[in-house]
Amino acid sequence: MLRRSSAWRNVPFPVLRNAEAFPRVDLCIIGGGPGGIAAAMRAIEYGKSVCIVESRRVGGADLWGGTVPSKMMWAIADFAASLTGPAFMQDLLNSDQVRRIVDSIPSERITQLLQKTCAEKENEYRTLLKASGVQLIEGKAAFASPNEIDIHTEGTGEYRSLQADNIIIATGSRPRSHAFAKCDHTRILNSTDVFQRPIPASMVVIGAGPMGCEVASMFAKLGRTKIYLVDKAARILPKDDDDVALYVQRHLIRRGVVIHHDCRLFDLEAGEENCRYSVRNIRSGDIVTFHAERAMLAVGRRPNLEALGLENTKMRVENGQLDCDEYSRCKPYKHIYCIGDATGKQKTVNTAQAAGQAVVDTMFGCSPMLAVNTNVLRNIATDMFLENEVASIGLSEQQCRARGISYSVARVEYRHLTRSIVMGEKDGFVKMIVTNDSEKRVLGVRAVGPHAGSVVEVASLPILNNESVYTMLKHSPAYPSLVSGVTECAAMLVRRGARCSNVVDGISIKGWAPVCKT
């Protein structure tokens, strides 16, 4: 008999009766993004029957929400800048000729390249899933009960059910809306749209977090777009350390980006030829109006939890997020998990993939069970693509102070590293944070500059294993390499550095300890 979940009550679509249900599976994953695919492949290794239910396109926000297109755009902009950026290239090439060549590339060709690459990657995912024995079901999924999923195929109107012993919610997220601006996907864009439209002559970016700063950086670096950035704080990237944020801010200004500090969006209207936006200064209350060809909203993302039929279960949504335990299980159940963007916390591809693999290990017998948020994700590196890469792993100075952790930090600027010198890229730095005690346990590493994402990885295992900085001294990197900046920081922290800290400009050690209240 045909049953219909209350999740569909507000969604008008034709329903085709189909009494035949899908075969019961060991694991059903709702969402075919990076986290869901990683979980599926892990379950296949356990010899389990697995299906993925995807309502749109395989690849999730990684491919279709801006991640891969944005990094490709950054690579194009970085290549163009690298032709005349390093000092020795300025002596070898005529910058005006290079600029003319770069500007002659039609923006439509760049957009087509981004879409072509994403489509090729999606086909690769589909081939992998099919070859591995993962059943890919195209349709919208909703809970009919804690162990049963209703699946609606929009194209055919077919409506079928599926029983699963375990379920993973990996539905991803979508761009958050703004109270004073409605995204029309033509003039006012979000992080998905911005890489599907021709490159504009000018654009205002609302929001100065990682996504906003990335978009501002890459479009400004490409050199075709005048960028305006609305920042509600006194400085951009509020969750990052001051030295990291100020580095990024300095380069944005160098590229001609106009930053509206201490300002909130007051009004945004789309016209036929451009957008008119007004910002209100938080301190003075002054309202100023500007014009730009397009606007982009970069005010965060929100989990995709609507229309999942959660009302047919006992799962709870609090502050827009599912209530989960430390193993990423949706309370009160032991067989339903949530990973990736859908959690509202695991906001990067690598965290979603790590969480997906960890929850599968937990559900199929890994002992001891893996606490996802407190253990598995503790040493996950992140990488922002700005003027240069800005990478991090472990705790920042800001996080240490918030937790009252005494620390020491050693910092070496790129201009002191041989590899940086021969690359002609001397701008950037590496810093290592350790506990301010005799053990000197590694807390975190930050790198800003070329290949920063690879540089910080050397600290991954020491952070995961809660090891001392002395273990880092056993590592001897290739020469010349940028990783030597990390080992140099480690040596400085135990007074074995080749250079004297706080004597040579650009090389320093400092410490911090909480003030004891008497």
C-alpha positions, 0 to 999 in steps of 0.5 A: 500500500502506498504511504506518504510521509508528511515531509511531502505535504507541502511539495506538489508533485505527481505520485506514481504507485509502486508497491515494489520496495528497494532491497533492504541494505546494511547502510543507506546514505542520504546525500552523494557528496564527498562525505557520503561517498567516503562513507560508502567506500568504507562500508564496501570494505567491510563487505556491506550492502550500500546505497546512496540516495542523491536528489541532485548531482553527485559530488555535493557542494564540493563540485556544485557549491563552489569548492572545486570551481573556486580553487580552479579560479584561484589557480588560474588567477595565481598562474596569471599573477605568477608570470610577473609576480616574482622579482626575477620574472619581472626581469624576464617578461614584459608585464604589459604583454603578459597582462594583454595575453591574460585579459584576452582570454574570454571570461566565458571560456573560463566559466566553461572550463570550471563547469567541464571539470566539475562534470568530469569529476562527477562522472569519475565519482559515478564510475567509482561507485558503480564499480565498487558495488554501491547502488546510486538511487536518484531521488529525494529521501525522507524518513518514514520511520527510524529504519525506513526511507521513502524515495521519490523520483521527481522525473518519473513520479515514482515513489518507493520505500527502502529499509536500512539497518544503518542510515547516514545523513550527509545532505550537505548545506546551502548558502545562508540567506541575508535579511536585507538581500534576496539572491536573484541568481543573476545580479545578486549571487551566492557561492554557487552562482558566482562561478557560473556567471561571466566575470564582472567588471565590479562586484561587492562581496557581503561577508569577510569570512573565509569564503568572502575573502577567498572570492575577493582575493581570487577575482582581484588577483585575476585583475578584471574585477574591482572588488568591494568587501563588506566587513562587519568587524574591525578586521577580516577573518575574525576567527583567525589570529591577528598576524594571519588576518592582517597578512590577508588584509594587506594583500587585498588592499594591495590588489585594490580591494575596498574594504568597508570595515565596521559596516553592515549591509543596510540595503541591496537592490538589483537593477538592469545593469548593476547593483546598488548597495548601502552600508551602515557604519556600526560606530558612527551610524553613517549610511553610504551608497555604492554601485557594483555590477554584481553582488555576492552573499558570503554570509555562511551556510546552513544544513540541508535538513528540511523535507527529510521527514524528521517529524517521523522520528524522534530526532531533534533539531536545535539551532538549525543543527541535529542533536548528535552525540560525540560519535556523530549519532543522532540522538536518541538513535544508535543507528542514524548518523549525521556527517559533513555540512549537515552537522553545521560543524564539519564544514570542509571536504576533508572533515566530512570524509574523515567523519564519514569513514569514522562513523562507518568504523563505529557502526560496523565494529571498530573498537574502541568507538571513534569519537568524531568531534573530539578525536578524529577531527582534532588534527584535520588541516584546513587551507584557504586560497587567498593571495597565497595559501593560508593553512592551519592545523591544530589550535591557533593562538586565539583558541589557546587564549580562549581556553586558558592554555599557556603557550609558546610560539615560534615564527619564521618568515618565508624570506629566511627559507632558501626554497622561498628565495629561489622561488622568488616568493618571499612573502609569508611565514610559518609559526608553531604553537606548543605548550609553555612547559617542559613537555612542549606538546605541539598544539598547532601550526599556521603557514601563510604563503606558497604550498602552505597546505603541504607545509602544515601537514608535517605536524599532523601526527604529533598533534594527533598523538599529543607529542612533544616538539622534540619528536619534530626534531627527528624529522629532516626535510628535503633541502631546499623545502618550505617544510624546513620552516616548521622544523626551524620553528621546532628547533627554536622552541628548544633553543636549537635553532640555526638562527637567533630568535628576536635578534634577526628581523622576521624570526621570533619567539613569544609566549602567553599565559593566563593571568592568575586571579588572586 
